[in-house]
């Protein structure tokens, strides 16, 4: 090789290689000491972008889990209070049933029942006003859309989470009135009057009404048939009466369901011509239907109107077709929970007003009409049951969401770690290699710097 003293190319090359290896070793030391293989954007620009997006998602998922757990705790608080509301309503209904037993009760007993009902109603209203989660009231109608100021023809209202019914007073139009099943027999009995027809003899045989068998002999008369049917109303839901037949001197039996609705039927068959000439018969009632604006209510049963979204309106059994102005008022808005890491990942629930007025029982009075009180309390119990079922379903949804979010957070954290965290074993191997190369480079640089000294012998 040529010998020069102005330029030591071997030393320059060795220095360059030493610098490269020294930088690589420093990079390895940084990764090993920090635990991250991406410490700055220049380490892996694309990986940094993906990693930061995943970190934001992981953080959001953690908060969404916390949000969902808060929602579960809130629902548990509300549902726990509603358990006591149910207890109070059942107690009030028992008192109303007792008050309806007028054959055995005196006035003092009925008044005592009403006083106890009033005390239970006051307790119910306190629960409605005082149940809170933090400073947020849950059962007074402010924790979601709820119906208040019910019209006298409306016994209860339950609004769904996704109700399309707006706020303020609502006009309900009843398009189809609920009706009970009815069936008139064809077998006629002679008699100057309906009372006289009761003594007419009937054929021997068995009549089956809604699964209940009634057996008659030749010694029975039409009055026995009617009385026997009415004696089984509790199990069949059917009452009987004597109505006019083909003319003023002939009479027949008419059957009526005691409740409205298509699911309340009259079904009977006979082994002899007692009611209908031995021919089997089936009759069904009619379900109420109506609308509020563009919201149709046509999927309920009997006196209960139900929309596709699950809004339910229970009417008095005597309500006919037509408009009911200010059927009820809607206040509040549904509670919304952010249950995901991204915008729009929300869930909502409405918790109804549990006050006596909202449940349609504020004016019940067993001293004047115990039967109406029982009906009103049945509607209130149904309304609270529906609300509790809705809360239970929402709670299960939230708990399932927590589990799902936990799995997602775990998997995304693992993916983010694969992008950003240092593989310590692999990086230690790189560090060892770079360390050896730095040591070798340092040694070779020393040798390269000594090479020009050989020229000194030529200058002697």
C-alpha positions, 0 to 999 in steps of 0.5 A, spaced: 500 500 500 502 507 499 504 510 505 501 517 506 502 522 512 496 527 510 491 522 510 490 516 514 484 513 510 484 506 514 483 510 521 477 514 518 474 508 515 475 505 522 472 511 526 466 511 521 465 504 523 466 505 530 461 511 530 456 506 527 457 501 532 457 506 538 451 509 536 447 502 535 450 500 542 447 506 545 440 505 542 440 498 545 442 501 552 436 506 551 431 500 549 434 496 555 433 501 560 427 504 558 423 497 556 421 501 550 423 499 543 420 506 540 423 511 545 422 517 539 418 518 533 425 516 529 425 509 532 419 507 528 414 513 525 409 508 523 409 504 529 409 510 534 402 512 530 399 505 531 401 505 538 399 512 540 392 510 537 392 504 541 394 507 548 388 512 547 383 506 546 386 502 552 385 508 556 378 510 553 376 502 554 378 503 562 374 509 563 368 506 559 369 500 564 368 505 570 362 508 567 359 501 566 360 499 573 357 506 575 351 505 571 350 498 574 351 501 581 346 506 579 341 501 577 342 497 583 340 503 587 334 504 583 332 497 583 333 496 590 328 502 592 323 499 587 323 492 591 320 496 597 315 500 592 313 493 590 312 491 597 308 497 599 303 496 593 302 488 594 300 490 602 296 496 599 292 491 594 291 486 600 288 491 604 284 493 598 282 486 597 280 485 605 276 492 604 272 489 598 269 483 603 263 488 605 259 482 607 264 481 613 267 488 614 264 494 618 265 501 616 271 501 622 274 496 618 274 499 612 276 506 614 282 502 618 284 499 611 284 506 608 288 509 613 293 504 612 293 505 605 294 512 606 300 511 610 303 506 605 302 511 599 306 516 603 311 511 604 311 510 597 312 517 595 318 518 600 321 513 596 320 516 590 323 523 592 328 521 596 332 515 592 338 518 590 345 516 587 350 521 589 345 527 588 341 525 582 334 523 584 332 516 581 325 515 582 321 522 582 321 522 574 327 526 573 332 520 571 329 519 564 322 520 561 316 519 565 309 520 565 305 524 570 298 528 571 295 521 568 288 523 565 282 519 569 281 514 563 289 512 564 291 508 569 298 507 568 303 509 563 310 506 562 315 509 557 321 505 554 328 508 553 327 509 546 320 512 546 318 517 540 313 520 544 315 528 545 315 532 552 309 535 554 301 534 554 299 528 550 293 527 546 291 519 545 287 517 540 283 511 541 282 508 534 279 501 537 276 500 544 277 494 548 272 489 548 270 482 552 269 476 548 261 474 548 257 468 546 250 467 545 247 460 545 242 458 540 238 453 545 232 457 546 227 456 553 220 458 553 217 463 558 213 469 559 219 472 562 227 471 563 225 469 570 220 464 568 225 461 563 229 459 569 224 454 571 225 451 564 228 444 564 235 442 561 237 436 557 242 432 561 249 432 559 256 436 560 258 443 558 265 445 558 267 452 559 274 454 558 276 447 561 272 447 567 266 441 566 259 443 569 255 437 569 247 437 569 241 432 569 234 432 567 232 435 574 236 441 573 233 447 570 236 453 566 237 457 572 241 452 575 245 452 569 246 460 569 248 459 577 253 454 576 256 458 570 257 464 575 259 460 580 265 458 576 267 465 574 273 465 578 276 459 574 273 460 567 273 468 567 266 467 564 259 469 567 252 467 564 245 471 564 239 469 560 237 474 554 231 474 549 231 469 544 227 469 537 221 472 540 218 475 547 217 468 549 223 464 548 230 465 552 237 463 551 244 463 555 249 469 554 256 468 556 261 474 557 268 474 559 269 478 565 276 481 562 277 485 555 282 482 550 283 477 545 287 473 550 281 472 554 276 467 550 270 463 551 271 456 549 265 451 550 263 444 548 257 440 550 255 433 550 248 435 550 244 441 547 244 445 553 247 452 551 248 451 543 245 445 541 252 441 542 256 444 538 263 447 540 264 454 540 270 459 541 269 467 541 275 472 543 275 479 545 278 485 542 284 489 544 285 496 544 289 500 539 290 507 538 296 513 537 299 519 539 301 523 533 305 518 529 306 513 534 302 507 533 299 503 539 297 496 536 300 491 540 298 490 547 292 486 550 286 488 552 286 495 555 293 496 555 296 499 549 303 498 547 307 501 541 313 498 537 318 501 542 315 498 548 311 504 551 305 502 554 298 505 556 293 502 561 286 504 560 280 503 564 276 498 561 270 502 560 274 507 555 271 507 548 274 510 541 275 517 540 281 522 543 283 523 550 286 530 551 292 531 556 292 523 557 298 524 560 304 529 560 311 527 559 317 530 562 325 528 563 330 525 558 333 518 558 339 517 562 345 516 557 351 512 559 358 512 555 360 505 555 365 505 549 372 508 548 369 512 542 363 517 540 356 514 539 358 508 544 352 509 549 346 506 552 340 509 555 335 507 560 329 511 563 327 510 570 319 512 571 316 516 576 314 511 582 310 517 586 303 515 587 300 520 582 304 517 576 302 510 578 295 512 578 293 510 585 293 517 588 286 517 589 284 510 590 279 509 596 277 503 599 271 506 603 267 507 596 270 503 591 274 497 593 274 494 586 276 500 583 282 500 588 284 493 586 284 494 579 288 501 580 293 497 584 294 491 579 296 496 574 301 500 578 304 493 580 304 491 573 307 498 571 313 497 577 314 490 574 315 492 567 320 498 570 324 493 574 324 488 568 327 493 564 332 495 569 334 488 570 335 487 562 339 494 562 343 491 568 345 485 565 347 489 558 352 493 562 355 487 566 356 484 559 359 490 556 364 490 562 366 483 561 367 485 553 370 491 554 375 487 559 377 482 554 378 488 548 382 492 553 387 486 554 387 484 547 389 491 545 394 492 550 397 486 548 397 488 541 400 495 543 406 492 547 408 488 541 409 494 537 412 498 543 415 494 548 422 491 548 424 484 547 429 484 552 432 477 550 433 479 543 435 486 544 440 484 549 443 479 544 444 486 539 447 489 545 452 484 546 454 484 539 454 492 538 459 492 545 464 487 541 464 491 535 465 497 539 471 494 543 474 491 536 473 498 533 476 501 538 482 496 538 483 497 530 482 504 530 489 504 535 492 500 530 490 504 524 493 510 528 499 507 529 500 505 521 503 512 519 509 511 524 512 506 520 514 512 515 518 515 521 523 510 519 524 513 512 525 520 515 531 518 519 
